[in-house]
Amino acid sequence: MPFTQIVDNNAGFPVLSIASQERESFLLLKPIHEKRTDFFVNKNLITKTLITDRATLKIKTIGKIFGGDIKIITDNDKEIEAIKAHLEKDPDVMNNFVISLAARRRPQMILHNIDGEIEAEELQIGLLEKNLFFRDGNNDPLFRVDFPIQARNGKVRYWVVSLEPSIFRESNNMRGLYFQWNRIRFSEFFGVRQCRACLKFGYTAKNCDPGNQPRCARCGEFSQENHVCTATRCSNCVYANEKFKLNLGTRHGAFDRKCSSYLRQRDQIIKRTDYGFSEPQGHTD
């Protein structure tokens, strides 16, 4: 998906609407050997090991990551630790995978309409000067400038920054941040990855499987020469309905940010983000 579209999509969300801190924890298994890239072969080995203790291990999903890596998802850190300990007892698993606990994602915000000539270092210094809560007692920054996104008009850019959970929550009470002589608008940045070629989630076009055929973002059909759309239909929601027996609405394009499939991806990112709550919080309006 083009970055300019990502900006437009994020702009539609309320400013820093910290959602319910329902949590997910996940374990990453990276193949040691370069040739071990078949996800299904890898998954079968992991499943065979875990099934011996399935009465006590609570697993939500065993999923695929680009390159044959595997992710195991549970509801909390305690359960993921138990799964990790169980897998580490199996020689076959340890001889084939590096196992690691995935760190929680830091919350991110996107800063809107920054002068196109401003670079990362100048932005960081300017934010520290005008927003005192962005620094700790030693005047060290509590945020990191990640990357810019070029606006369509070419004159301004949007900047994505990662923040410590404490100041992210404090930012939630602010009407804006200050940079130079301006008050700048910001919103939460989720960074959902979606391929602009095959339209699937989880990766960008750069990492799309060459075997995936490009699809039309409007109707979901495979893009052929002289293709003409006959209706608006989301291929991701159609697939979810067929696979999971759901009843999602499908009369929208693949890049519609009210799409149920997109919102599910966004909610998964929220669950894996550290908002600084020690315990799961209830929903807030």
C-alpha positions in Angstrom: 0.0 0.0 0.0 1.4 3.5 -0.8 2.6 5.4 2.2 0.4 8.4 1.3 -2.6 6.1 1.5 -1.4 4.9 4.9 -1.3 8.5 6.1 -4.9 9.1 4.9 -6.0 5.9 6.6 -4.5 6.8 9.9 -5.9 10.3 9.8 -9.4 8.9 10.0 -8.9 7.5 13.5 -9.4 9.5 16.7 -6.2 11.1 18.1 -4.5 8.5 20.3 -7.5 6.4 21.1 -5.9 3.9 23.5 -8.0 0.8 23.1 -8.7 -1.9 25.6 -5.4 -3.3 26.7 -6.4 -6.9 25.8 -3.1 -8.6 25.4 -1.5 -11.2 23.2 2.0 -12.7 23.7 3.9 -14.5 21.0 6.9 -16.7 20.5 9.1 -16.6 17.4 10.8 -19.7 16.0 13.4 -19.0 13.3 14.9 -21.9 11.3 18.6 -22.4 11.8 19.1 -24.0 8.4 18.6 -21.9 5.3 16.8 -24.7 3.4 14.2 -25.1 6.1 11.7 -22.6 4.6 8.6 -24.8 4.2 6.1 -23.4 6.7 4.0 -26.6 6.8 6.9 -28.9 7.4 8.1 -26.6 10.2 4.6 -26.3 11.7 4.1 -30.1 11.7 7.3 -30.5 13.8 6.2 -27.8 16.3 2.6 -29.2 16.5 3.9 -32.7 17.0 5.9 -31.5 20.0 3.2 -29.4 21.5 0.4 -32.0 21.1 1.9 -34.2 23.8 1.0 -31.5 26.4 -2.1 -29.9 24.8 -4.2 -30.3 27.9 -2.1 -27.7 29.7 -0.8 -25.5 26.9 -3.2 -22.8 25.7 -2.4 -21.8 22.2 -4.5 -19.3 20.1 -2.7 -19.6 16.8 0.4 -21.0 15.1 1.1 -18.7 12.3 3.4 -18.1 9.4 6.0 -15.4 9.0 7.8 -14.5 5.8 10.7 -16.9 5.1 9.5 -20.0 7.0 9.6 -18.5 10.5 6.8 -19.4 12.9 4.9 -17.4 15.5 2.9 -19.0 18.3 0.3 -16.7 19.9 -1.2 -16.9 23.3 -3.2 -14.6 25.6 -0.5 -13.8 28.1 3.2 -14.0 29.0 2.8 -16.8 31.4 1.3 -19.1 28.8 4.0 -18.3 26.2 6.8 -19.0 28.8 5.2 -22.4 29.4 5.2 -23.2 25.7 8.8 -22.0 25.3 9.9 -24.2 28.1 8.1 -27.2 26.6 9.7 -26.7 23.1 13.2 -26.3 24.6 13.0 -29.9 26.0 12.7 -31.3 22.4 16.0 -31.9 20.7 14.5 -31.9 17.2 13.1 -28.4 17.8 16.3 -27.1 19.3 18.4 -28.5 16.5 16.2 -26.7 13.9 15.0 -23.5 15.4 16.2 -20.5 17.4 13.4 -19.7 19.9 12.8 -16.2 21.2 10.2 -14.2 23.0 8.9 -11.3 20.9 9.2 -7.9 22.6 6.1 -5.8 22.8 5.8 -3.1 20.2 6.2 0.5 21.4 3.3 2.7 20.7 3.7 5.0 17.7 2.2 8.3 16.6 2.3 10.1 13.2 3.0 13.8 13.2 1.2 15.6 10.4 2.3 18.3 7.9 6.0 18.8 8.9 8.0 21.1 6.5 9.5 18.8 3.9 13.0 20.2 4.5 13.1 19.1 8.2 15.2 16.1 8.9 15.1 13.6 11.8 17.7 15.3 14.0 16.2 18.7 13.7 12.7 17.3 14.4 13.9 15.5 17.5 15.7 18.6 18.9 12.6 20.8 18.1 10.2 18.4 19.8 12.4 18.3 22.9 12.6 22.1 23.1 8.8 22.7 23.0 7.4 19.6 24.7 9.1 19.1 28.1 7.3 15.8 28.9 9.2 14.3 25.9 12.4 14.1 28.0 13.4 12.4 31.2 15.2 13.8 34.3 18.5 13.7 32.5 17.1 15.5 29.5 17.3 12.3 27.4 14.5 11.8 24.8 11.6 9.4 25.7 10.8 8.9 22.0 12.5 7.9 18.8 12.1 9.4 15.4 11.4 6.5 13.1 10.8 7.5 9.5 9.2 10.1 7.2 6.3 9.7 4.8 6.1 12.0 1.8 2.8 13.9 1.4 1.1 14.0 -2.0 1.8 17.7 -2.5 5.6 17.1 -2.0 5.9 20.2 0.2 5.4 18.5 3.6 6.1 15.2 5.2 4.5 13.1 7.9 6.8 11.6 10.5 6.3 8.4 12.5 7.8 8.4 16.0 7.9 5.7 18.7 7.2 6.7 22.3 7.7 5.3 25.8 4.2 4.2 27.1 4.1 6.8 29.8 4.4 9.8 27.5 2.2 8.1 25.0 -0.6 8.1 27.6 0.2 11.7 28.5 0.0 12.7 24.9 -3.5 11.4 24.9 -4.6 14.4 26.9 -2.9 16.9 24.6 -4.7 18.8 21.8 -1.4 19.0 19.9 2.3 19.0 20.1 4.6 22.0 19.5 7.4 22.2 17.0 9.1 25.5 16.1 6.3 28.1 16.3 3.5 25.7 15.3 1.1 23.4 17.0 1.1 20.1 15.0 -1.6 17.5 14.7 -0.9 13.9 15.5 -2.7 10.6 15.6 -1.9 7.0 16.6 0.0 5.1 13.9 -0.7 1.3 13.6 1.4 0.4 10.6 -0.7 -2.4 9.3 1.1 -4.1 6.4 -0.9 -4.8 3.3 0.4 -5.8 -0.1 -0.7 -3.4 -2.9 -0.3 -6.3 -5.4 -2.1 -9.4 -4.0 -4.0 -7.3 -1.4 -3.1 -9.7 1.5 -2.1 -8.6 5.0 1.2 -9.2 6.8 3.7 -8.0 4.2 4.2 -5.4 1.5 4.6 -5.8 -2.2 8.4 -6.0 -1.8 8.0 -9.4 0.0 5.0 -10.7 -1.9 5.4 -14.3 -3.1 6.1 -14.2 -6.9 3.4 -16.9 -7.2 0.7 -14.6 -6.0 -1.3 -13.0 -8.8 -2.1 -9.3 -8.6 -5.7 -8.5 -7.8 -7.8 -5.5 -8.4 -8.2 -3.4 -5.2 -11.8 -2.5 -6.1 -13.4 -5.8 -7.1 -10.9 -8.3 -5.8 -10.6 -10.2 -9.1 -7.3 -11.1 -10.6 -5.9 -8.2 -12.7 -5.8 -9.2 -16.3 -5.3 -7.1 -19.4 -8.3 -5.0 -20.2 -9.8 -5.9 -16.8 -13.1 -4.2 -16.1 -14.7 -4.2 -12.6 -18.2 -5.5 -12.4 -18.7 -4.7 -8.7 -17.0 -3.5 -5.5 -15.9 -6.5 -3.4 -13.2 -7.1 -0.8 -11.2 -10.3 -1.6 -9.9 -10.5 2.1 -13.4 -10.5 3.6 -14.6 -13.0 0.9 -11.8 -15.3 1.9 -12.4 -14.9 5.6 -16.1 -15.7 5.2 -15.3 -18.8 3.2 -12.5 -20.1 5.5 -14.0 -19.2 8.9 -17.7 -19.3 8.2 -18.2 -15.7 9.0 -20.7 -13.1 7.6 -18.5 -10.1 7.0 -19.7 -7.4 4.7 -17.8 -7.6 1.4 -19.1 -4.6 -0.6 -16.0 -2.4 -0.2 -12.5 -2.1 -1.7 -9.5 -3.9 -0.3 -8.0 -0.6 1.1 -11.2 0.6 2.8 -10.2 1.3 6.4 -13.7 0.3 7.7 -13.0 -3.2 6.3 -13.5 -5.9 8.9 -10.4 -7.7 7.8 -8.3 -4.6 8.2 -9.7 -3.8 11.6 -8.8 -7.2 12.8 -5.2 -6.7 11.7 -5.2 -3.3 13.5 -6.6 -4.8 16.7 -3.9 -7.5 16.6 -1.3 -4.8 16.6 -3.0 -3.0 19.5 -2.9 -6.2 21.5 0.8 -6.5 20.9 1.6 -2.9 21.9 2.8 -1.9 25.3 0.6 1.0 26.4 2.0 0.7 29.9 -0.9 -0.9 31.7 0.2 -3.5 34.3 -3.1 -5.3 34.0 -5.5 -5.6 31.1 -7.9 -2.6 31.1 -11.6 -2.4 30.3 -12.9 -0.6 27.3 -13.2 3.2 27.4 -15.5 5.4 25.4 
